[in-house]
């Protein structure tokens, strides 16, 4: 069985402030290393639980913006890891070959009251909806998985994110490792306790595979993109875009992937990278 894990840092226990990759100070370098260790501990806990549940093929996407946040010297060898920038797609290898998918270190969608480090893709976005369904990054992951018929069954992160995914994917297993109290503060578990709960939750996620329905959209798909600041030009909306006002645009497509390719033209439709696996060759 194959499980696809998406990772981020804003929902990790012990993280409550934004990462600053431009700050080259010694303090910030040490802080970023600590964030990497905290994330790696939670990812390893999830891999351990998934392995115990019978998933023998685990793909972990090092999904935070830097593309290389996981500490690979500490990474669990039972998984393989996708990392780096200039990606052919946001979630490569998440397709119909996966049994299920989930997320570790996940944060709530933009504009969620009191959620710690809540956002959707960037700080510029106020709200994203697809056919009227409001989603953040983890919800979009569930929609992409649903496009391929794959259920979203596990999420670990802020309690606000957990409630969000429980509403989108009823029956999924969630593990709250922190409670956001504002954008920049949270009540958080100690790392050891967070990892214990993630390990237990990931193992239980196998039971959710048959009860959780893939999150799907009817055709056509209407995407609504609302921005905090005036962004869109009504006189020059761009290809495939309908500008409602300077803050809001809409894009319509035959299905989710058609819409995403219009939002992110650099991506490829139905990307099928070669599924490399380790082994002795020759």
One Martini backbone bead per residue (centre of mass of N, CA, C, O) as a GRO file, in nm:
protein
  282
    1UNK     BB    1   0.097   0.035   0.021
    2UNK     BB    2   0.035   0.379  -0.058
    3UNK     BB    3   0.171   0.681   0.092
    4UNK     BB    4   0.102   1.039   0.103
    5UNK     BB    5   0.316   1.299   0.233
    6UNK     BB    6   0.256   1.616   0.347
    7UNK     BB    7   0.457   1.907   0.426
    8UNK     BB    8   0.505   2.139   0.700
    9UNK     BB    9   0.566   2.396   0.960
   10UNK     BB   10   0.318   2.563   1.092
   11UNK     BB   11   0.204   2.279   1.248
   12UNK     BB   12   0.434   2.247   1.435
   13UNK     BB   13   0.557   2.167   1.724
   14UNK     BB   14   0.722   2.474   1.827
   15UNK     BB   15   0.579   2.650   1.604
   16UNK     BB   16   0.492   3.029   1.575
   17UNK     BB   17   0.676   3.140   1.340
   18UNK     BB   18   0.811   3.269   1.083
   19UNK     BB   19   1.009   3.211   0.823
   20UNK     BB   20   1.351   3.345   0.754
   21UNK     BB   21   1.555   3.321   0.466
   22UNK     BB   22   1.713   3.614   0.477
   23UNK     BB   23   1.825   3.554   0.752
   24UNK     BB   24   2.190   3.529   0.839
   25UNK     BB   25   2.190   3.474   1.121
   26UNK     BB   26   2.272   3.269   1.373
   27UNK     BB   27   2.000   3.251   1.509
   28UNK     BB   28   1.833   3.178   1.252
   29UNK     BB   29   1.990   2.926   1.176
   30UNK     BB   30   1.920   2.771   1.437
   31UNK     BB   31   1.612   2.789   1.408
   32UNK     BB   32   1.590   2.634   1.136
   33UNK     BB   33   1.716   2.374   1.242
   34UNK     BB   34   1.501   2.323   1.456
   35UNK     BB   35   1.261   2.300   1.267
   36UNK     BB   36   1.372   2.056   1.114
   37UNK     BB   37   1.375   1.865   1.359
   38UNK     BB   38   1.076   1.882   1.431
   39UNK     BB   39   0.967   1.781   1.164
   40UNK     BB   40   1.120   1.512   1.150
   41UNK     BB   41   0.993   1.387   1.402
   42UNK     BB   42   0.701   1.383   1.284
   43UNK     BB   43   0.754   1.224   1.029
   44UNK     BB   44   0.870   0.970   1.164
   45UNK     BB   45   0.614   0.907   1.322
   46UNK     BB   46   0.435   0.863   1.074
   47UNK     BB   47   0.601   0.639   0.941
   48UNK     BB   48   0.578   0.443   1.175
   49UNK     BB   49   0.266   0.419   1.175
   50UNK     BB   50   0.227   0.337   0.877
   51UNK     BB   51   0.399   0.082   0.890
   52UNK     BB   52   0.228  -0.059   1.114
   53UNK     BB   53  -0.036  -0.049   0.911
   54UNK     BB   54   0.105  -0.151   0.609
   55UNK     BB   55   0.278   0.065   0.480
   56UNK     BB   56   0.538   0.003   0.216
   57UNK     BB   57   0.480   0.296   0.059
   58UNK     BB   58   0.648   0.604   0.124
   59UNK     BB   59   0.573   0.945   0.049
   60UNK     BB   60   0.764   1.246   0.100
   61UNK     BB   61   0.683   1.591   0.107
   62UNK     BB   62   0.892   1.870   0.108
   63UNK     BB   63   0.666   2.145   0.122
   64UNK     BB   64   0.809   2.374   0.198
   65UNK     BB   65   0.928   2.651   0.041
   66UNK     BB   66   1.235   2.552   0.046
   67UNK     BB   67   1.239   2.218  -0.011
   68UNK     BB   68   1.454   2.169   0.266
   69UNK     BB   69   1.365   2.090   0.591
   70UNK     BB   70   1.446   1.823   0.623
   71UNK     BB   71   1.644   1.597   0.808
   72UNK     BB   72   1.821   1.350   0.638
   73UNK     BB   73   1.997   1.227   0.874
   74UNK     BB   74   1.701   1.157   1.036
   75UNK     BB   75   1.553   0.995   0.838
   76UNK     BB   76   1.336   0.759   0.757
   77UNK     BB   77   1.411   0.473   0.555
   78UNK     BB   78   1.099   0.384   0.479
   79UNK     BB   79   1.122   0.637   0.304
   80UNK     BB   80   1.060   0.872   0.055
   81UNK     BB   81   1.190   1.193  -0.091
   82UNK     BB   82   1.059   1.508  -0.177
   83UNK     BB   83   1.268   1.775  -0.315
   84UNK     BB   84   1.278   2.109  -0.387
   85UNK     BB   85   1.283   2.303  -0.670
   86UNK     BB   86   1.134   2.337  -0.959
   87UNK     BB   87   0.858   2.201  -0.999
   88UNK     BB   88   0.638   2.011  -1.196
   89UNK     BB   89   0.471   1.991  -0.923
   90UNK     BB   90   0.336   2.021  -0.618
   91UNK     BB   91   0.238   1.685  -0.623
   92UNK     BB   92   0.430   1.459  -0.683
   93UNK     BB   93   0.297   1.122  -0.705
   94UNK     BB   94  -0.001   1.211  -0.679
   95UNK     BB   95  -0.210   0.932  -0.746
   96UNK     BB   96  -0.372   0.632  -0.830
   97UNK     BB   97  -0.134   0.466  -0.675
   98UNK     BB   98  -0.260   0.562  -0.422
   99UNK     BB   99  -0.428   0.490  -0.128
  100UNK     BB  100  -0.330   0.754   0.037
  101UNK     BB  101  -0.352   1.068   0.230
  102UNK     BB  102  -0.147   1.330   0.401
  103UNK     BB  103  -0.053   1.546   0.692
  104UNK     BB  104   0.231   1.741   0.817
  105UNK     BB  105   0.238   2.051   0.959
  106UNK     BB  106  -0.042   2.182   0.945
  107UNK     BB  107  -0.244   2.456   0.837
  108UNK     BB  108  -0.458   2.691   0.815
  109UNK     BB  109  -0.646   2.883   0.650
  110UNK     BB  110  -0.717   3.167   0.544
  111UNK     BB  111  -0.891   3.364   0.781
  112UNK     BB  112  -0.851   3.212   1.050
  113UNK     BB  113  -0.938   3.238   1.356
  114UNK     BB  114  -0.650   3.208   1.569
  115UNK     BB  115  -0.463   3.087   1.375
  116UNK     BB  116  -0.155   2.954   1.329
  117UNK     BB  117  -0.012   3.060   1.047
  118UNK     BB  118  -0.228   3.139   0.853
  119UNK     BB  119  -0.267   3.024   0.507
  120UNK     BB  120  -0.266   3.057   0.130
  121UNK     BB  121   0.045   3.017  -0.006
  122UNK     BB  122  -0.001   3.330   0.079
  123UNK     BB  123  -0.040   3.649   0.224
  124UNK     BB  124  -0.232   3.763  -0.018
  125UNK     BB  125  -0.453   3.561   0.059
  126UNK     BB  126  -0.793   3.529   0.165
  127UNK     BB  127  -0.942   3.333  -0.062
  128UNK     BB  128  -1.039   2.992  -0.155
  129UNK     BB  129  -1.244   2.851  -0.423
  130UNK     BB  130  -1.429   2.544  -0.522
  131UNK     BB  131  -1.739   2.542  -0.589
  132UNK     BB  132  -1.761   2.696  -0.291
  133UNK     BB  133  -1.508   2.557  -0.165
  134UNK     BB  134  -1.320   2.608   0.106
  135UNK     BB  135  -0.955   2.633   0.090
  136UNK     BB  136  -0.650   2.523   0.155
  137UNK     BB  137  -0.373   2.344   0.120
  138UNK     BB  138  -0.495   2.077   0.233
  139UNK     BB  139  -0.755   2.087   0.068
  140UNK     BB  140  -0.612   2.078  -0.206
  141UNK     BB  141  -0.487   1.805  -0.165
  142UNK     BB  142  -0.760   1.656  -0.145
  143UNK     BB  143  -0.852   1.733  -0.433
  144UNK     BB  144  -0.621   1.605  -0.591
  145UNK     BB  145  -0.667   1.324  -0.484
  146UNK     BB  146  -0.968   1.307  -0.578
  147UNK     BB  147  -0.907   1.319  -0.883
  148UNK     BB  148  -0.770   1.011  -0.833
  149UNK     BB  149  -0.938   0.859  -0.594
  150UNK     BB  150  -0.808   0.975  -0.324
  151UNK     BB  151  -0.792   0.969   0.014
  152UNK     BB  152  -0.819   1.175   0.298
  153UNK     BB  153  -0.692   1.052   0.638
  154UNK     BB  154  -0.456   1.267   0.744
  155UNK     BB  155  -0.387   1.505   1.025
  156UNK     BB  156  -0.126   1.736   1.138
  157UNK     BB  157  -0.179   2.014   1.377
  158UNK     BB  158  -0.376   2.248   1.402
  159UNK     BB  159  -0.690   2.252   1.527
  160UNK     BB  160  -0.807   2.420   1.293
  161UNK     BB  161  -0.722   2.220   1.073
  162UNK     BB  162  -0.868   1.973   1.178
  163UNK     BB  163  -1.155   2.088   1.147
  164UNK     BB  164  -1.136   2.142   0.847
  165UNK     BB  165  -1.088   1.836   0.759
  166UNK     BB  166  -1.335   1.709   0.894
  167UNK     BB  167  -1.536   1.865   0.706
  168UNK     BB  168  -1.420   1.773   0.423
  169UNK     BB  169  -1.326   1.467   0.558
  170UNK     BB  170  -1.510   1.253   0.676
  171UNK     BB  171  -1.322   1.031   0.900
  172UNK     BB  172  -1.072   1.150   0.951
  173UNK     BB  173  -0.755   1.169   1.092
  174UNK     BB  174  -0.662   1.368   1.379
  175UNK     BB  175  -0.380   1.583   1.505
  176UNK     BB  176  -0.338   1.793   1.777
  177UNK     BB  177  -0.035   1.991   1.859
  178UNK     BB  178  -0.205   2.264   1.853
  179UNK     BB  179  -0.327   2.597   1.965
  180UNK     BB  180  -0.435   2.856   1.825
  181UNK     BB  181  -0.445   3.219   1.940
  182UNK     BB  182  -0.290   3.332   1.691
  183UNK     BB  183  -0.088   3.404   1.438
  184UNK     BB  184   0.175   3.419   1.676
  185UNK     BB  185   0.025   3.189   1.859
  186UNK     BB  186   0.054   2.898   2.096
  187UNK     BB  187  -0.060   2.591   2.218
  188UNK     BB  188   0.182   2.336   2.294
  189UNK     BB  189   0.335   2.056   2.253
  190UNK     BB  190   0.558   1.844   2.314
  191UNK     BB  191   0.738   1.667   2.096
  192UNK     BB  192   0.704   1.383   2.218
  193UNK     BB  193   0.391   1.392   2.231
  194UNK     BB  194   0.333   1.456   1.938
  195UNK     BB  195   0.467   1.197   1.821
  196UNK     BB  196   0.292   0.993   1.961
  197UNK     BB  197   0.019   1.086   1.832
  198UNK     BB  198   0.106   1.057   1.538
  199UNK     BB  199   0.167   0.759   1.541
  200UNK     BB  200  -0.119   0.671   1.625
  201UNK     BB  201  -0.277   0.814   1.395
  202UNK     BB  202  -0.136   0.684   1.150
  203UNK     BB  203  -0.223   0.396   1.217
  204UNK     BB  204  -0.538   0.464   1.206
  205UNK     BB  205  -0.562   0.557   0.903
  206UNK     BB  206  -0.617   0.278   0.774
  207UNK     BB  207  -0.921   0.270   0.874
  208UNK     BB  208  -1.010   0.526   0.678
  209UNK     BB  209  -0.995   0.438   0.379
  210UNK     BB  210  -1.298   0.309   0.357
  211UNK     BB  211  -1.465   0.575   0.488
  212UNK     BB  212  -1.330   0.780   0.296
  213UNK     BB  213  -1.407   1.012   0.069
  214UNK     BB  214  -1.326   1.151  -0.198
  215UNK     BB  215  -1.250   1.477  -0.296
  216UNK     BB  216  -1.486   1.621  -0.515
  217UNK     BB  217  -1.577   1.761  -0.842
  218UNK     BB  218  -1.779   1.916  -1.042
  219UNK     BB  219  -1.867   1.974  -1.369
  220UNK     BB  220  -1.754   2.250  -1.363
  221UNK     BB  221  -1.478   2.454  -1.249
  222UNK     BB  222  -1.481   2.714  -0.996
  223UNK     BB  223  -1.247   2.966  -0.937
  224UNK     BB  224  -1.179   3.166  -0.638
  225UNK     BB  225  -0.978   3.472  -0.603
  226UNK     BB  226  -0.885   3.631  -0.300
  227UNK     BB  227  -0.756   3.950  -0.212
  228UNK     BB  228  -0.635   4.188   0.005
  229UNK     BB  229  -0.528   4.337  -0.238
  230UNK     BB  230  -0.506   4.509  -0.509
  231UNK     BB  231  -0.456   4.309  -0.827
  232UNK     BB  232  -0.672   4.325  -1.052
  233UNK     BB  233  -0.734   4.383  -1.404
  234UNK     BB  234  -1.017   4.457  -1.579
  235UNK     BB  235  -0.869   4.535  -1.863
  236UNK     BB  236  -0.636   4.291  -1.782
  237UNK     BB  237  -0.698   3.972  -1.686
  238UNK     BB  238  -0.623   3.747  -1.864
  239UNK     BB  239  -0.606   3.431  -1.927
  240UNK     BB  240  -0.904   3.275  -1.819
  241UNK     BB  241  -0.999   3.550  -1.681
  242UNK     BB  242  -1.229   3.687  -1.431
  243UNK     BB  243  -1.295   4.009  -1.328
  244UNK     BB  244  -1.469   4.146  -1.063
  245UNK     BB  245  -1.229   4.284  -0.908
  246UNK     BB  246  -0.934   4.388  -0.763
  247UNK     BB  247  -0.974   4.123  -0.552
  248UNK     BB  248  -1.132   3.945  -0.781
  249UNK     BB  249  -1.122   3.616  -0.931
  250UNK     BB  250  -1.198   3.393  -1.216
  251UNK     BB  251  -1.178   3.033  -1.294
  252UNK     BB  252  -1.251   2.806  -1.562
  253UNK     BB  253  -1.306   2.443  -1.582
  254UNK     BB  254  -1.351   2.105  -1.641
  255UNK     BB  255  -1.135   2.072  -1.407
  256UNK     BB  256  -0.903   2.088  -1.171
  257UNK     BB  257  -0.650   2.067  -1.357
  258UNK     BB  258  -0.732   2.287  -1.554
  259UNK     BB  259  -0.724   2.514  -1.347
  260UNK     BB  260  -0.429   2.480  -1.239
  261UNK     BB  261  -0.299   2.538  -1.524
  262UNK     BB  262  -0.406   2.837  -1.522
  263UNK     BB  263  -0.266   2.926  -1.257
  264UNK     BB  264  -0.013   2.708  -1.338
  265UNK     BB  265   0.140   2.687  -1.641
  266UNK     BB  266   0.408   2.512  -1.571
  267UNK     BB  267   0.247   2.277  -1.546
  268UNK     BB  268   0.153   1.933  -1.577
  269UNK     BB  269  -0.053   1.711  -1.710
  270UNK     BB  270  -0.052   1.416  -1.580
  271UNK     BB  271   0.194   1.354  -1.427
  272UNK     BB  272   0.461   1.087  -1.501
  273UNK     BB  273   0.689   0.995  -1.326
  274UNK     BB  274   0.937   0.811  -1.264
  275UNK     BB  275   0.942   0.522  -1.047
  276UNK     BB  276   1.176   0.526  -0.839
  277UNK     BB  277   1.391   0.268  -0.694
  278UNK     BB  278   1.581   0.119  -0.487
  279UNK     BB  279   1.893  -0.044  -0.592
  280UNK     BB  280   2.073  -0.274  -0.748
  281UNK     BB  281   2.282  -0.220  -1.032
  282UNK     BB  282   2.435  -0.443  -1.268
   0.00000   0.00000   0.00000
